[in-house]
C-alpha cells in the first residue's frame, strides 16, 4: 500500500512472519530519496530491526536493534515524524532519534510491504540530550583491531576549529597514564557541529581512562569516557566499527591510507557485512582449499551494484577472487576461486563497496574429499557454452583436479577375498569395478563362469555396499562355479583408480578392463581380444559393444570438436544407435577405444600406469590412454567379432545423472582438451 503523509504523525508498523522472511520494508519517500527505511531481517542468524535512509543515491546512516525471540514473534515498530525530529521505537525499547541534525520533511509518501500492517500511535517525546562531557570532548571507544597489533580510538570533540592542526601531521597523544607518542588522526563530521576523530595506537594493557592530545601551538585537548563510565568501551561495538568504516570514505587527514589499511585488515571474528550501507547479502555455503587455490560457493545479492570487490582474507594476505555466476534459489549464486592454498588459522571474506566501506563475512569450516567434490559440481549448475573456457581455466579446473589428486593421495586399506579355485597362471585377468547396481553381477557372473583359465578380479568401488557384495559374490561363486577375487578398498576412488587397483593385483598376460554392465555373450570373445594382442605393434584392443536391441554402441571412437561445447574435442562413436556394419575379419585400426571393454598386455598397461587418475570418477580416461598409445606409435584396434552387450552407464549408481554429473564430464573434458588439443 502507499499513503501521502504530512508531519507531525505517529504510526505503528506490525510485521507479519512472512514480511520478515521476505525482508519486506516500510519506506518513507521524499521525492527520489528514502528518508526512512524500516525492515526486520536476520543479521548473523539473529532477528534485527534495521533503520536507515537512502539519500542522493547512497544508503546512509543505520540504526540496528537486536530483537529477542519473543519480540521477533510479532514485532511492532513505532515511527514518528515530529516537529523536532524523526523517532523510531523498537519493540520493547525506548524511542531513538534518527538523523537528528536533518530537518523533518514537509511531506512523505509511505510505501509498505504487503504483509506489514499500519496502525496509529501517539508521538513520543524526544530523549534528553546527552550530558556535556568533562574536558574538551568524549572518549567514546577504545577497542582492538585483531591481527594488526593496534587498538582503535574513537573521540568526539565539541569544537571543530582545531581540525587542521590535528590532522595535517602526527600529533602527540597520551592514553591513560602512558607517555605521549605521535599518532595520525583522521577527522569526520560527527553531527551537531562536533568533530569526530579516529586514531590507531599500538596495542597495550593500558586502561582507557582518558586521552590527552598535545597539538603544536594549541592548548592540550582532554577527552573523558562517556558519562557514567570509568573507561571507554572495549572491545569496539560492532555497529560502531562498521560505521567508522563508512566514515572513512569522507574522513580527512594525512594518515588516512594507513588507517584504511589497518581497518581492512582487522577481523573481529564476526560478520560485519550486514552493517554496510547498501543491502548486500552474501552467504558462503562451501569453502574448499586445494593446492591450486581455494574454491568458495554460495549466493550473492547486490541490488544496487554497490560492491566494488570481494576478497578472501587470511591474516595480512589478501586474495582477489575469480568468479563465475551460477543459478541459486536465493539471489545470484556464485563459485569463486582465490589463489590461496590451505592455511592455518582463521580466514574470512572481505566485501568492499565503491564508497570505500568494507565489511567482513566469516566463512564456514573448510571441506575436503569426495563430498566436497560432489557438492561443488552439483552447486555449479549449468554453464553456458560460451563461458566454459573462462569457467574452467580461471575458476574450476585446476582446483577441482587438485582436490581429486589430494583425496587419491591419501593411504587406503584394501581387503581381498578369494572365492573358488583361482588358476595358477591365468591367461587373462578381467578387472571389473563395481559401483551402484550389484544386481547386474548375477547375469555377468553366469557369462564369465566358463573361463577356467582366466581370472576375474572384482573391485568394489562402493564401500557402503560391502555387506551386500561379499555374500553375493560368495553365492555366485557357489552357484556358477565362478572363481573370483573381490577387492574391498576402504574408500570410493572412481572408475580409473579402481581399475588400476585391479591392474596392480592382476597376474594374467592380458588385462581386460570390463564394465559391470557389459555382458559378453558371443562365444570366443575373449580369445579374439587376446589373439589381437599377440601383435606387438598393437597397444590396445576393444570389443564391439551393442545395445540390448542389437544396434551399435561402440565400434571405435573418433575425437571431434563440439561446436555447442566451446569447440572442445569429445570422443564420438560413429554409427552409434544404427545397425552394425559387417564385422571386419581382422583387427581394425581406430583412433580410440572405450574403457567399457578394453584389453591390453599387462606389461603395456602397467608401463602407462593404467588409467590416469587426473580424470575424476570416470570419463575421458580411456581417450587419454589411447592418446598416449598413439603418441608412442602403438595401434588401437577393434576386434569386431568380439561382441559384448553393454547397457551404458547402468553400473555407475549414485551421482550418475543430473547437472552435477555433466559438470564432472566437463571437468574431465577440460583436462583432456588442455592436455591433447592445444587448449
C-alpha positions, 0 to 999 in steps of 0.5 A: 500500500502507499499513503501521502503523509504530512508531519507531525504523525505517529504510526505503528508498523506490525510485521507479519512472519512472512514480511520478515522472511521476505525482508519486506520494508516500510519506506518513507519517500521524499521525492527520489530519496528514502528518508526512512527505511524500516525492515526486520531481517536476520543479521548473523542468524539473529532477528534485527530491526534495521533503520536507515535512509537512502539519500542522493543515491547512497544508503546512509546512516543505520540504526540496528536493534537486536530483537529477542525471540519473543519480540521477533514473534510479532514485532511492532515498530513505532515511527514518528515524524515530529516537529523536532525530529524523526523517532523510531521505537523498537519493540520493547525499547525506548524511542531513538532519534534518527538523523537528528541534525536533518530537518523533518520533511514537509511531506512523505509518501509511505510505501509498505510491504504487503504483509506489514500492517499500519496502525496509529500511535501517539508521538513520543517525546524526544530523549534528553540530550546527552550530558556535556562531557568533562574536558574538551570532548568524549572518549567514546571507544577504545577497542582492538583491531585483531591481527594488526597489533593496534587498538582503535580510538574513537573521540568526539570533540565539541569544537571543530576549529582545531581540525587542521592542526590535528590532522595535517601531521602526527600529533602527540597523544597520551592514553591513560597514564602512558607517555605521549607518542605521535599518532595520525588522526583522521577527522569526520563530521560527527553531527551537531557541529562536533568533530569526530576523530579516529586514531590507531595506537599500538596495542597495550594493557593500558586502561582507557581512562582518558586521552590527552592530545598535545597539538603544536601551538594549541592548548592540550585537548582532554577527552573523558569516557562517556558519562557514567563510565570509568573507561571507554568501551572495549572491545569496539561495538560492532555497529560502531566499527562498521560505521567508522568504516563508512566514515572513512570514505569522507574522513580527512587527514594525512594518515588516512591510507594507513588507517584504511589499511589497518581497518581492512585488515582487522577481523573481529571474528564476526560478520560485519557485512550486514552493517554496510550501507547498501543491502548486500547479502552474501552467504558462503555455503562451501569453502574448499582449499586445494593446492591450486587455490581455494574454491568458495560457493554460495549466493550473492545479492547486490541490488544496487551494484554497490560492491566494488570487490570481494576478497578472501582474507587470511591474516595480512594476505589478501586474495582477489577472487575469480568468479563465475555466476551460477543459478541459486534459489536465493539471489545470484549464486556464485563459485569463486576461486582465490589463489590461496592454498590451505592455511592455518588459522582463521580466514574470512571474506572481505566485501568492499563497496565503491564508497570505500566501506568494507565489511567482513563475512566469516566463512564456514569450516573448510571441506575436503574429499569426495563430498566436497567434490560432489557438492561443488559440481552439483552447486555449479549448475549449468554453464553456458557454452560460451563461458566454459573456457573462462569457467574452467581455466580461471575458476574450476579446473585446476582446483577441482583436479587438485582436490581429486589428486589430494583425496587419491593421495591419501593411504587406503586399506584394501581387503581381498577375498578369494572365492573358488579355485583361482588358476595358477597362471591365468591367461587373462585377468578381467578387472571389473569395478563395481559401483551402484547396481550389484544386481547386474553381477548375477547375469555377468557372473553366469557369462564369465563362469566358463573361463577356467583359465582366466581370472576375474578380479572384482573391485568394489568401488562402493564401500557402503555396499560391502555387506551386500557384495561379499555374500553375493559374490560368495553365492555366485561363486557357489552357484556358477562355479565362478572363481573370483577375487573381490577387492574391498578398498576402504574408500570410493576412488572412481572408475580409473583408480579402481581399475588400476587397483585391479591392474596392480593385483592382476597376474594374467598376460592380458588385462581386460578392463570390463564394465559391470554392465557389459555382458559378453555373450558371443562365444570366443570373445575373449580369445579374439581380444587376446589373439589381437594382442599377440601383435606387438605393434598393437597397444590396445584392443576393444570389443564391439559393444551393442545395445540390448536391441542389437544396434551399435554402441561402440565400434571405435571412437573418433575425437571431434570438436563440439561446436555447442561445447566451446569447440572442445574435442569429445570422443564420438562413436560413429554409427552409434544407435544404427545397425552394425556394419559387417564385422571386419575379419581382422583387427581394425585400426581406430583412433580410440577405444572405450574403457567399457571393454578394453584389453591390453598386455599387462606389461603395456598397461602397467608401463602407462600406469593404467588409467590416469587418475587426473580424470575424476570418477570416470570419463575421458580416461580411456581417450587419454590412454589411447592418446598416449598409445598413439603418441608412442606409435602403438595401434588401437584396434577393434576386434569386431567379432568380439561382441559384448552387450553393454547397457551404458552407464547402468553400473555407475549408481549414485551421482550418475545423472543430473547437472552435477554429473555433466559438470564432472564430464566437463571437468574431465573434458577440460583436462583432456582438451588442455592436455591433447588439443592445444587448449 
